[in-house]
């Protein structure tokens, strides 16, 4: 069942980006199979937006767990962004 929201896990591009950041969804070429170029572009925009938000959050330097969590989110979003961009380039 693909409605107006298409293939997004979590129901929408922002929800999917959030789940990627939290580690609930691992992005791979297989995960993105069936996505249209428009959906991939929308997902890329949402991941990019969330990445800027996460980078703007600065936990106290002495809060190691918070800094580690932030860095893990940044890493997951960065790698997802690379996979989505790669998928878009192979499509065009």
MDTraj code that builds the backbone (N, CA, C; nanometers):
import mdtraj as md
import numpy as np

residues = "UNK UNK UNK UNK UNK UNK UNK UNK UNK UNK UNK UNK UNK UNK UNK UNK UNK UNK UNK UNK UNK UNK UNK UNK UNK UNK UNK UNK UNK UNK UNK UNK UNK UNK UNK UNK UNK UNK UNK UNK UNK UNK UNK UNK UNK UNK UNK UNK UNK UNK UNK UNK UNK UNK UNK UNK UNK UNK UNK UNK UNK UNK UNK UNK UNK UNK UNK UNK UNK UNK UNK UNK UNK UNK UNK UNK UNK UNK UNK UNK UNK UNK UNK UNK UNK UNK UNK UNK UNK UNK UNK UNK".split()
xyz = np.array([
    [0.0840, -0.1191, 0.0000],
    [0.0000, 0.0000, 0.0000],
    [0.0881, 0.1249, 0.0000],
    [0.0896, 0.1918, -0.1112],
    [0.1651, 0.3174, -0.1179],
    [0.0680, 0.4303, -0.1461],
    [0.0511, 0.5145, -0.0462],
    [-0.0389, 0.6280, -0.0591],
    [0.0410, 0.7505, -0.0988],
    [-0.0097, 0.8693, -0.0648],
    [0.0604, 0.9917, -0.1014],
    [0.1959, 1.0045, -0.0329],
    [0.2153, 0.9328, 0.0779],
    [0.3426, 0.9408, 0.1485],
    [0.4445, 0.8449, 0.0902],
    [0.4032, 0.7560, 0.0014],
    [0.4968, 0.6689, -0.0668],
    [0.5597, 0.5654, 0.0224],
    [0.6895, 0.5471, 0.0061],
    [0.7625, 0.4368, 0.0670],
    [0.8244, 0.4671, 0.2030],
    [0.8012, 0.5855, 0.2572],
    [0.8735, 0.6253, 0.3785],
    [0.8389, 0.5370, 0.4975],
    [0.9426, 0.4791, 0.5583],
    [0.9237, 0.4029, 0.6811],
    [0.8969, 0.5042, 0.7914],
    [0.7978, 0.4785, 0.8712],
    [0.7621, 0.5746, 0.9743],
    [0.6533, 0.6686, 0.9262],
    [0.6167, 0.6612, 0.7985],
    [0.5035, 0.7362, 0.7475],
    [0.5380, 0.8603, 0.6673],
    [0.6502, 0.9247, 0.6975],
    [0.6850, 1.0475, 0.6260],
    [0.8368, 1.0612, 0.6213],
    [0.8846, 1.1483, 0.5354],
    [1.0292, 1.1713, 0.5245],
    [1.0888, 1.2229, 0.6568],
    [1.0238, 1.3207, 0.7241],
    [1.0817, 1.3657, 0.8523],
    [1.0849, 1.2547, 0.9570],
    [0.9788, 1.1720, 0.9613],
    [0.9752, 1.0616, 1.0583],
    [1.0840, 0.9600, 1.0270],
    [1.1032, 0.9311, 0.8988],
    [1.2068, 0.8350, 0.8604],
    [1.3453, 0.8891, 0.8937],
    [1.3686, 1.0174, 0.8678],
    [1.4974, 1.0791, 0.9007],
    [1.5250, 1.0689, 1.0510],
    [1.4216, 1.0916, 1.1301],
    [1.4349, 1.0833, 1.2755],
    [1.4682, 0.9405, 1.3188],
    [1.4026, 0.8428, 1.2571],
    [1.4299, 0.7030, 1.2921],
    [1.5696, 0.6603, 1.2478],
    [1.6181, 0.7171, 1.1385],
    [1.7555, 0.6909, 1.0947],
    [1.8521, 0.7458, 1.2002],
    [1.8271, 0.8690, 1.2458],
    [1.9143, 0.9328, 1.3457],
    [1.9200, 0.8511, 1.4736],
    [1.8058, 0.7933, 1.5129],
    [1.7991, 0.7158, 1.6371],
    [1.8531, 0.5745, 1.6199],
    [1.8796, 0.5338, 1.4961],
    [1.9355, 0.4006, 1.4727],
    [1.8308, 0.2922, 1.4516],
    [1.7042, 0.3297, 1.4374],
    [1.5983, 0.2305, 1.4167],
    [1.5942, 0.1810, 1.2727],
    [1.6406, 0.2637, 1.1800],
    [1.6443, 0.2265, 1.0384],
    [1.7873, 0.2389, 0.9901],
    [1.8386, 0.1322, 0.9304],
    [1.9699, 0.1377, 0.8677],
    [1.9476, 0.1574, 0.7185],
    [2.0069, 0.2598, 0.6631],
    [1.9864, 0.2917, 0.5220],
    [2.0879, 0.2171, 0.4366],
    [2.0361, 0.1462, 0.3373],
    [2.1212, 0.0782, 0.2388],
    [2.0508, 0.0901, 0.1044],
    [2.1173, 0.0461, -0.0010],
    [2.0527, 0.0499, -0.1321],
    [1.9263, -0.0363, -0.1310],
    [1.9295, -0.1464, -0.0561],
    [1.8113, -0.2331, -0.0470],
    [1.6955, -0.1613, 0.0243],
    [1.7282, -0.0846, 0.1283],
    [1.6250, -0.0097, 0.2017],
    [1.5556, 0.0896, 0.1096],
    [1.6323, 0.1457, 0.0160],
    [1.5804, 0.2525, -0.0695],
    [1.5198, 0.2002, -0.1999],
    [1.5180, 0.0694, -0.2146],
    [1.4634, 0.0106, -0.3371],
    [1.3162, 0.0497, -0.3501],
    [1.2767, 0.0954, -0.4658],
    [1.1373, 0.1330, -0.4881],
    [1.1074, 0.2797, -0.4622],
    [1.2046, 0.3526, -0.4075],
    [1.1831, 0.4958, -0.3851],
    [1.1953, 0.5697, -0.5181],
    [1.1087, 0.6660, -0.5402],
    [1.1185, 0.7485, -0.6614],
    [1.2263, 0.8543, -0.6407],
    [1.2788, 0.9119, -0.7480],
    [1.3768, 1.0202, -0.7308],
    [1.3214, 1.1351, -0.6467],
    [1.1925, 1.1660, -0.6614],
    [1.1319, 1.2741, -0.5813],
    [1.1317, 1.2375, -0.4327],
    [1.0999, 1.1115, -0.4015],
    [1.1002, 1.0673, -0.2616],
    [1.2419, 1.0695, -0.2051],
    [1.3388, 1.0266, -0.2844],
    [1.4782, 1.0278, -0.2393],
    [1.5250, 1.1706, -0.2130],
    [1.4863, 1.2621, -0.2993],
    [1.5237, 1.4027, -0.2815],
    [1.4619, 1.4579, -0.1538],
    [1.3354, 1.4260, -0.1304],
    [1.2669, 1.4711, -0.0090],
    [1.3349, 1.4136, 0.1150],
    [1.3695, 1.2862, 0.1106],
    [1.4376, 1.2228, 0.2240],
    [1.5736, 1.2889, 0.2471],
    [1.6457, 1.3168, 0.1392],
    [1.7771, 1.3813, 0.1522],
    [1.7636, 1.5181, 0.2190],
    [1.6629, 1.5941, 0.1799],
    [1.6392, 1.7264, 0.2395],
    [1.6111, 1.7133, 0.3894],
    [1.5274, 1.6154, 0.4264],
    [1.4927, 1.5975, 0.5680],
    [1.6125, 1.5493, 0.6506],
    [1.6926, 1.4598, 0.5944],
    [1.8124, 1.4124, 0.6653],
    [1.9085, 1.5290, 0.6858],
    [1.9253, 1.6093, 0.5812],
    [2.0148, 1.7250, 0.5881],
    [1.9685, 1.8241, 0.6950],
    [1.8380, 1.8484, 0.6989],
    [1.7810, 1.9410, 0.7970],
    [1.8051, 1.8889, 0.9395],
    [1.7798, 1.7593, 0.9609],
    [1.7981, 1.6997, 1.0928],
    [1.9461, 1.7004, 1.1322],
    [2.0321, 1.6776, 1.0350],
    [2.1762, 1.6796, 1.0611],
    [2.2198, 1.8172, 1.1124],
    [2.1682, 1.9231, 1.0506],
    [2.2006, 2.0589, 1.0976],
    [2.1499, 2.0797, 1.2401],
    [2.0289, 2.0298, 1.2702],
    [1.9734, 2.0446, 1.4057],
    [2.0596, 1.9723, 1.5085],
    [2.0988, 1.8482, 1.4759],
    [2.1788, 1.7689, 1.5704],
    [2.3150, 1.8347, 1.5920],
    [2.3742, 1.8847, 1.4848],
    [2.5051, 1.9513, 1.4983],
    [2.4955, 2.0775, 1.5830],
    [2.3800, 2.1429, 1.5797],
    [2.3617, 2.2668, 1.6562],
    [2.3475, 2.2398, 1.8059],
    [2.3077, 2.1178, 1.8423],
    [2.2932, 2.0829, 1.9841],
    [2.4318, 2.0552, 2.0414],
    [2.4695, 2.1360, 2.1390],
    [2.6016, 2.1187, 2.1980],
    [2.5887, 2.0792, 2.3441],
    [2.5981, 1.9483, 2.3722],
    [2.5936, 1.9077, 2.5134],
    [2.7191, 1.9577, 2.5865],
    [2.7130, 1.9656, 2.7171],
    [2.8314, 2.0102, 2.7922],
    [2.9511, 1.9202, 2.7600],
    [3.0703, 1.9787, 2.7504],
    [3.1886, 1.8993, 2.7152],
    [3.2156, 1.7837, 2.8119],
    [3.1732, 1.7991, 2.9378],
    [3.1999, 1.6937, 3.0362],
    [3.0906, 1.5865, 3.0378],
    [2.9894, 1.5977, 2.9513],
    [2.8823, 1.4985, 2.9449],
    [2.9131, 1.3991, 2.8329],
    [2.9981, 1.3014, 2.8655],
    [3.0445, 1.2054, 2.7644],
    [2.9299, 1.1277, 2.6991],
    [2.8338, 1.0736, 2.7763],
    [2.7250, 0.9976, 2.7112],
    [2.6444, 1.0826, 2.6126],
    [2.6183, 1.2075, 2.6472],
    [2.5418, 1.2954, 2.5572],
    [2.6220, 1.3261, 2.4309],
    [2.7514, 1.3474, 2.4470],
    [2.8367, 1.3740, 2.3309],
    [2.8480, 1.2514, 2.2409],
    [2.8575, 1.1327, 2.3022],
    [2.8642, 1.0092, 2.2235],
    [2.7342, 0.9880, 2.1464],
    [2.6211, 1.0119, 2.2116],
    [2.4910, 0.9953, 2.1455],
    [2.4790, 1.0918, 2.0279],
    [2.5220, 1.2154, 2.0491],
    [2.5182, 1.3165, 1.9424],
    [2.6070, 1.2739, 1.8255],
    [2.7267, 1.2275, 1.8568],
    [2.8192, 1.1851, 1.7511],
    [2.7671, 1.0641, 1.6749],
    [2.7010, 0.9712, 1.7447],
    [2.6431, 0.8554, 1.6764],
    [2.5325, 0.8991, 1.5807],
    [2.4480, 0.9925, 1.6255],
    [2.3416, 1.0442, 1.5378],
    [2.4006, 1.1096, 1.4137],
    [2.5040, 1.1918, 1.4339],
    [2.5687, 1.2596, 1.3216],
    [2.6257, 1.1561, 1.2241],
    [2.6888, 1.0540, 1.2767],
    [2.7464, 0.9487, 1.1924],
    [2.6400, 0.8751, 1.1127],
    [2.5297, 0.8396, 1.1798],
    [2.4218, 0.7675, 1.1105],
    [2.3597, 0.8542, 1.0011],
    [2.3368, 0.9817, 1.0328],
    [2.2763, 1.0720, 0.9339],
    [2.3708, 1.0971, 0.8170],
    [2.5004, 1.1135, 0.8467],
    [2.5987, 1.1338, 0.7397],
    [2.6030, 1.0147, 0.6455],
    [2.6080, 0.8931, 0.7012],
    [2.6168, 0.7761, 0.6137],
    [2.4875, 0.7583, 0.5347],
    [2.3729, 0.7871, 0.5961],
    [2.2444, 0.7780, 0.5247],
    [2.2416, 0.8784, 0.4097],
    [2.2936, 0.9976, 0.4359],
    [2.2980, 1.1017, 0.3332],
    [2.3823, 1.0556, 0.2138],
    [2.4941, 0.9907, 0.2408],
    [2.5805, 0.9407, 0.1338],
    [2.5102, 0.8326, 0.0521],
    [2.4398, 0.7420, 0.1195],
    [2.3695, 0.6346, 0.0483],
    [2.2591, 0.6924, -0.0388],
    [2.1811, 0.7856, 0.0156],
    [2.0715, 0.8477, -0.0607],
    [2.1285, 0.9243, -0.1799],
    [2.2348, 1.0015, -0.1574],
    [2.2950, 1.0778, -0.2680],
    [2.3491, 0.9840, -0.3755],
    [2.4107, 0.8733, -0.3330],
    [2.4608, 0.7752, -0.4282],
    [2.3498, 0.7121, -0.5099],
    [2.2402, 0.6804, -0.4429],
    [2.1246, 0.6221, -0.5110],
    [2.0678, 0.7213, -0.6126],
    [2.0613, 0.8479, -0.5758],
    [2.0107, 0.9505, -0.6673],
    [2.1024, 0.9649, -0.7889],
    [2.2332, 0.9540, -0.7678],
    [2.3271, 0.9700, -0.8802],
    [2.3174, 0.8521, -0.9763],
    [2.2939, 0.7320, -0.9252],
    [2.2845, 0.6160, -1.0153],
    [2.1538, 0.6169, -1.0930],
    [2.0539, 0.6865, -1.0389],
    [1.9236, 0.6950, -1.1056],
    [1.9259, 0.7891, -1.2247],
    [2.0077, 0.8958, -1.2149],
    [2.0010, 0.9986, -1.3176],
    [2.0877, 0.9676, -1.4389],
])
top = md.Topology()
chain = top.add_chain()
for i, resn in enumerate(residues, 1):
    res = top.add_residue(resn, chain, resSeq=i)
    for name in ("N", "CA", "C"):
        top.add_atom(name, md.element.get_by_symbol(name[0]), res)
traj = md.Trajectory(xyz[None], top)
